[in-house]
Amino acid sequence: MNDFLSPGSFVRLSGRPDWGIGQVQTVIGSRVTVNFEHGGKQLINTDRASLVAVDHGMFGR
């Protein structure tokens, strides 16, 4: 379930840790647009990929 995903939430993509922390821009069903530190803006299908919530206090933003 993606109940934790909302615009402004901070996440990591489990399959691409090199992209760093991302901030959720939009959520439409299972399609989530995320702007990653090192991966840029990406459209993620959460039916196929796992986003993990991150506490933004963890990295000083």
C-alpha positions in Angstrom: 0.0 0.0 0.0 1.2 3.5 -0.8 -0.7 5.4 2.0 2.6 7.0 3.2 3.1 8.7 -0.2 2.0 12.2 -0.6 3.5 15.3 -2.3 6.3 16.5 -0.1 7.2 13.1 1.3 10.8 12.0 1.2 11.6 8.5 -0.2 14.3 6.2 -1.5 13.9 3.8 -4.4 15.0 0.4 -3.1 16.3 -0.7 -6.6 18.3 2.6 -7.2 20.1 3.7 -4.0 22.5 5.7 -6.1 19.7 8.1 -6.9 19.7 9.2 -3.2 16.8 10.8 -1.4 13.8 11.9 -3.5 10.9 14.2 -2.8 7.4 13.1 -4.0 5.9 15.6 -6.5 2.7 13.9 -7.5 0.8 10.7 -6.7 -1.9 9.4 -9.1 -2.8 5.8 -8.2 0.3 3.7 -8.6 2.2 6.4 -10.6 4.4 8.5 -8.4 6.6 11.4 -9.7 9.7 11.8 -7.6 12.5 14.3 -7.9 15.7 12.5 -6.7 19.0 14.2 -5.5 21.1 12.3 -8.1 18.5 10.7 -10.4 16.4 13.7 -11.4 12.7 13.6 -11.9 11.4 10.1 -12.4 8.0 8.5 -12.9 7.8 5.4 -10.7 5.2 2.7 -11.0 4.8 1.4 -7.4 3.2 -1.8 -8.7 6.7 -2.6 -10.1 9.1 -0.8 -7.8 9.3 -0.2 -4.1 9.6 3.3 -2.6 10.7 3.5 1.0 9.7 6.4 3.3 12.6 8.4 4.7 12.5 10.8 7.7 13.8 14.1 6.1 15.4 14.9 9.5 17.8 12.1 8.8 19.8 14.0 6.2 19.5 17.6 7.4 17.0 19.2 5.0 
